[in-house]
Structure formats: structure tokens, C-alpha cells
Amino acid sequence: MKISSEAKKRAVDFLENEKQFHLGMLPTEQANPKTRGLDKVFQTATAAGVKMLFAVDEDIIPMAEKIFAGKEFAAMLENSYKTIINGGKVIFSGCGATGRLSILLESMWRAFFRRTEQENPGIFAKIARFENTVFSIMTGGDYALIKSVESFEDYPQFGKRQAQELNISAGDTLVAITEGGETSSVLGSLAEAVRVGAKAFLLFNNPAEILRKHIKRSREAIDSPNVTVLDLFCGPMAIAGSTRMQATSSEQLVAGAMLEKVLSRILRENLSPEKAALFPESDLDYAAATAEIIWTTESASALTAIAEYIRFEEKTYRAKGLITYFADEFMIDIFTDTTERAPTFMLAPFRKFDDLKMLPSPAFVKTPFFATPDAWLHYLGRPLRCLEWNAADYLEMRAPEKIINKQPAISRREMYRFLIGSEEEKCRFESPASAAVSIFSGNEFKGHPHAVRNFPQHRTLIIGEAANVPQDAFAIPGVIKRTNLRLLEHMQVKLVMNVISTGVMVCMGRVKSNWMSFVSMSNKKLIDRSIRLISELAAISYKDACYALHQSIVELEKMDFTGKEEPSPVQYTLNKLIK
């Protein structure tokens, strides 16, 4: 393959100057032998492919049992409890999938107080002071919940600034969550917590000794005497490098169980025994309860329902239709899964209502109950927390020139241009193949008759046991224990939606064996992942794959994809190499 001088220059720069982002040694970046040949299995039997994906979720359980029994989890629980009762803030900090998880954890906490205020104002009055005590930092701000903010995760100073904007102080606790254990922006927020004297915890999913050996920024965080480390390593992901799956699921389980236990203790200590008895008991064995969820979703009836739904969604896309999910209390969960499909499988991202040059995203999420501004306020439980940074801010943070010269539009005003509320968007239903899908956890099942009236077809997806299920619904069984923060319901929704979205993409040909062959390269980690994928599938060296990939990037930059689907540089490169 002929390599241009510009491509060679970029490739050499990445090979020689970005070695801290060469992450092939990390287990979360490697292929899992349990799912080798996943694409071929899906071609043969969809339900068998679904079962392969769930089999990797089983690896979360022994890790969680060990973590829940450890002194590090006990310290995180005790410090978070003391922080809250003393009027401090518990702050979760993450990026990408873990940033969306951080937002979800905060919203779960706030939703409990909203429900309590509605259902029992007298009890709410006794515990209201604890409502505004859990916060989240998402690299790139809340805007990144709906659309990835390119390259922000590469800069620790951005995480530091976001922690400062939350006024983090010595009376607070920060829980930094990074699947790989090396995300620069998250480690930046962790360093700021340590600097101001806050309690600092770090959750990640790779063996600490590997991180310490190979990655300087990880070693500095792990070795800090002021940081308590929780190593949640549970093996490679079901899809190589897709840390939105088992890594984030394990972090949701551990961090969510900690919050459940903190809240349970607060209720016991601030309410009479009679009032406290009105709430579910949250001191459960969360590892065992999650194992039960996984086993239930591996039952024959659940596998069949999930497989049938995957084929329904695949058929919709192949007919050039769009899927619009309608959700309520699990809106943030569905949003998280749907947003993450764009960078993971290089799909068209969510489109602002007035940006008609872009293709609409294959899947989108809406609520029928609120207009967009009110929807965000309701589901987050607070006003949007977007970044309103200007050129002076970026200069002060010593941001790279490319960001200073072209500042990302990630403000609150920009976020409102994504119509996630009850407003109609004709593009979502004008194709005769498009469909509305109402998604419910079993405990909240109800209909959305008016919201879907313009869609050519409407289906219902129910995750968990429900009464009076419509005959044509996709019903995935599972009796889930109700807890105060509904953690186990959130876990089941996440596990099922991860498998559905991944399974659809496998059926659509965007996975080779168990590697993502369509990858969006929005940061340095994803560039490295793309190089390794090309190296693996084309059977060439990492260096040659790096040159080939950067040649493809240069070629694609010269093409106009306005109104078209932009090809994956990885797939583009593989097609050239394999031919």
C-alpha cells in the first residue's frame, strides 16, 4: 500500500509520541475466548449468540463477591455515608460509558427523593436534607450523555476543571470510575480531589499490576497514599474493547450497591422503625441478586424473546427504517445504551432537530411525558450541567490548539436542540419501515398510545415480569427484587440492552469474530484500538497497521460525506488490505 507523506507523518507521531495510549497489554482491550467466532454463531442461531454474550456477564459475579467482602469497599461505603450525613458531596467521575454511569448513579439517587416526596411528603421532610448530596462529573459535561465530545478524555486538565466547577472540597468524597484505569480526564478529577483533601476512590477493570507497569498516569494514581483502589478486573469484554459492557456493568453494580447501602442506613437512622419499614430493605447480597438476573435472562424463553427482538430491529434497519425508543423511568439507561452505539459501531450520532445535513441516527430515545427542557430536569433530577467554556478557559487550561481554534458546541443551549421530549420529529416516522418501541422495566409497565400515533408500526419491549402483557410484545422474564434506588432493575435493563444493541450490530455485519470492525476514532485510545483490530484481522504488524490506517484517514478526509453515512476507517482499511 502506498503511504502519503502526510499519512506517514501522522503515523510516526502516533507510534513514537503516543505510547502511553498503546493499550494492547490491557485485558479489557483484548478478545475474550468465550465469544470467539461470535459473528458466525449469530448467523447460525441468534439465540445462541445471545447466550454467548450473557456468558461473559457471568464473570462479573465472583469479582463482585470478592469486592463486597473487601476492606476497600467497606471504606468507600463508610466514607460516602459520613460525607453525606455531614453535609458533603459524593461525586462520581467518569468518561464515556463511565461518565454516563456517573450521571445515572446521581439520577437514581435524586429519583428516590422525588418519588418519596410525591408518595409520602411527611417522610420526605425528614430526609430532604440528603437529596442534594450526590453529584456526577461527565467528561465533556452533560452534553456528552447524548453525543461524544471528541478527544476530551485525553486531557487531565479538563477533568480537574470540572471537579473545581463542582466546588470539590476536603469534606467531599470522589469516586473516579474508568474502565481501563487510564483515562486521563478522570484521573485529572481524581488528582484534584487529592489536592483539596477530599476522600478519593478509584474503580477500574484491569489488573493493577499491569497498569502500574505500563502506564505512568495510572501508576501515579494507584500508588498515591491518598487514593483507595478497587480493582474490578473480571476479564476481557464480550466484544474486544467494548468496555460499555462487562466493565461498566461491574462498576454499576459495585458503585450502585454502595449507594443503596448508604441510603438504607440513612433511612434507618432518620426514620422511626414503622416509617423505615415502608421502604424495601437494601442490605441484600447484590452479587447473588445480579447472578439471578443473568441466569433468568439465559432461560429459553428470555433468549427467544431477545433473539426475536434483535431480528425485528435488524429487519427495520435493513428496510431503511429508524427505531425510536420511548421510555420513562429508565430513560437515562436507554439513552446511555443508544448513545454509545455511535462511537462503538460508527453509526450516525443523534441529530439536532435543525441540522438537516446530517443523517438521522438509526436509533433515538424520547419520552412522551415532557417537552425536552422539562424532560432533562425530570430525569436528571437537576438542571443540565453543561460546559460553557470559552477560548479564554481553554487557553488557561493549555488545551491543544485544535480545540482552542475550533471550540466544541457543548453548551446547554446546544443540548436542547436534541428533541428527546414529546416534540414530534417527522424524520423519525416518515419511512414506512420505521418503528416506535416502548421500553419498560416490568415494574413500570404501561402504554404509550398517543406518543406513537404517527409511526407506521409500534412494538413493546418489556424487561422483567409484568401483568397484562400485550400479545405482540417482546417480553423478557425476570422477577427482580425492588430496592430503594431500583439498582437491580437498572442492572437488568442495562444487561439486556447491551446484548440487544450488540446483537443487532453483529447481525448487521459490524463485528468480525468478536472484534468491533466499525470503530469511531474520537480519541487516542480508540485510534490504538483501531490499529490493533487491523493488525489482528489483516495479520500484519502493529506498525504496518498504523501506517495503513492513517493513509485511510487522509484519503477519507478528502471525500464529501454530506447526507451520507461515513465509512469506518477501520473497515475501509481492511477492505483494501484483504483485497
Protein Blocks (a to p, Z undefined) as FASTA:
>chain_A
ZZdfklmmmmmmmmmmmmmmmcklpmklpccfklgoklmmmmmommlmmmmmmmmmmmmm
mmmmmmmmpmklmmmmmmmmmmmmnopacddddehjlmmmmmmmmmmmmmmmmmmmmmmm
mlmmmmmmmmmmcccddehijmlmmoccehklmpmklmmmmmmmnopafkbccddddfko
pafklmmmmmmmmmnopacddddfbdfklmmmmmmklmmmmmpmkbccddfbebjafbgh
iamlmmmmmmmmmmmmmmmmmmmmmmmmmccfklmmmpccfbbcfklmmmmmmmmmmpmk
lmmmmmmmmmmmmmmmmnopacddddfklmmmmmmmmmmmmmmnopacdddfklmkbccd
fbdcddfkbcfklmmmmmnopacdddfbdfklmmmnopafklmmmccdfbfklmmmpcfb
lbdcfklmmpmkbccdddddfklgccdfklmmmpmbdcdddedjdehiafkbccdedddd
ddfkommmmmmmmmmmmmmmmmmmmmnopaghjacfbdcdfbfklmmmmmmmmmmmnopa
fklmmmmmmmmmmmmmmpccehiacddfklmmmmmmmZZ
